[in-house]
Amino acid sequence: MKNNITIRDFAEKDLSAVGEIYAKAFNNAIVGENWEPADASKLIACMHSHKPNIFIVAEVDGKIVAGFFASVKPYFGENHLCDTDLFVDPDYQKQGVGKQMFIEMLKRGIQEYNVSGFQGISYSKHEFPGNWYSKLGFETTAWVHRYGKASVMLEKLNKK
């Protein structure tokens, strides 16, 4: 399989296919997210518009099977890859696609933006992909990802 993988820059014409793969990958992961392809495509378009960024796709035999995007942000005098999402069609997971995408993302980040760090979040209630990220050298930090409904927070902030 590894020899059939082609990695290239995301192009606007890929939006629909990449949105479908994003939705399929995250819906299949059972992480509490339920993506419609149209909504996933809106996220993909948004992330592609953030600059600077790196946005790549993987093709197998001419079919897009994965995507990976990251924004480049300055942190304490160094550039980091942030706001990242790696997503692989479940039919192509654990076949080397994600690994090849990660290699390409890191090479581009280092070569194009002198990136020294990578920040990401992953779902902690499943062994995969967290165990894979640990093998790559990721460390779990004391920082916690927080989420709240904007309307609920505004209501609480406005209470006297």
ChimeraX attribute file (.defattr): number of C-alpha atoms within 10 A of each C-alpha:
attribute: neighborCount
match mode: 1-to-1
recipient: residues
	/A:1	10
	/A:2	11
	/A:3	7
	/A:4	12
	/A:5	19
	/A:6	17
	/A:7	19
	/A:8	14
	/A:9	13
	/A:10	19
	/A:11	12
	/A:12	11
	/A:13	8
	/A:14	14
	/A:15	19
	/A:16	17
	/A:17	15
	/A:18	29
	/A:19	23
	/A:20	19
	/A:21	22
	/A:22	29
	/A:23	22
	/A:24	21
	/A:25	21
	/A:26	19
	/A:27	16
	/A:28	14
	/A:29	16
	/A:30	12
	/A:31	13
	/A:32	10
	/A:33	11
	/A:34	15
	/A:35	17
	/A:36	14
	/A:37	19
	/A:38	14
	/A:39	15
	/A:40	22
	/A:41	22
	/A:42	14
	/A:43	15
	/A:44	24
	/A:45	16
	/A:46	10
	/A:47	19
	/A:48	21
	/A:49	11
	/A:50	12
	/A:51	11
	/A:52	12
	/A:53	20
	/A:54	23
	/A:55	21
	/A:56	20
	/A:57	22
	/A:58	25
	/A:59	16
	/A:60	17
	/A:61	11
	/A:62	10
	/A:63	11
	/A:64	19
	/A:65	25
	/A:66	26
	/A:67	27
	/A:68	24
	/A:69	23
	/A:70	26
	/A:71	21
	/A:72	23
	/A:73	20
	/A:74	12
	/A:75	11
	/A:76	7
	/A:77	7
	/A:78	12
	/A:79	19
	/A:80	22
	/A:81	25
	/A:82	18
	/A:83	16
	/A:84	19
	/A:85	18
	/A:86	19
	/A:87	23
	/A:88	25
	/A:89	21
	/A:90	16
	/A:91	10
	/A:92	14
	/A:93	15
	/A:94	10
	/A:95	11
	/A:96	14
	/A:97	25
	/A:98	20
	/A:99	15
	/A:100	15
	/A:101	25
	/A:102	15
	/A:103	11
	/A:104	16
	/A:105	21
	/A:106	18
	/A:107	14
	/A:108	14
	/A:109	23
	/A:110	16
	/A:111	10
	/A:112	10
	/A:113	18
	/A:114	15
	/A:115	19
	/A:116	13
	/A:117	17
	/A:118	17
	/A:119	12
	/A:120	14
	/A:121	13
	/A:122	13
	/A:123	13
	/A:124	11
	/A:125	9
	/A:126	12
	/A:127	9
	/A:128	12
	/A:129	12
	/A:130	17
	/A:131	12
	/A:132	12
	/A:133	14
	/A:134	11
	/A:135	9
	/A:136	11
	/A:137	8
	/A:138	14
	/A:139	10
	/A:140	11
	/A:141	6
	/A:142	6
	/A:143	6
	/A:144	8
	/A:145	8
	/A:146	5
	/A:147	6
	/A:148	7
	/A:149	7
	/A:150	9
	/A:151	9
	/A:152	10
	/A:153	10
	/A:154	10
	/A:155	9
	/A:156	10
	/A:157	9
	/A:158	8
	/A:159	6
	/A:160	4
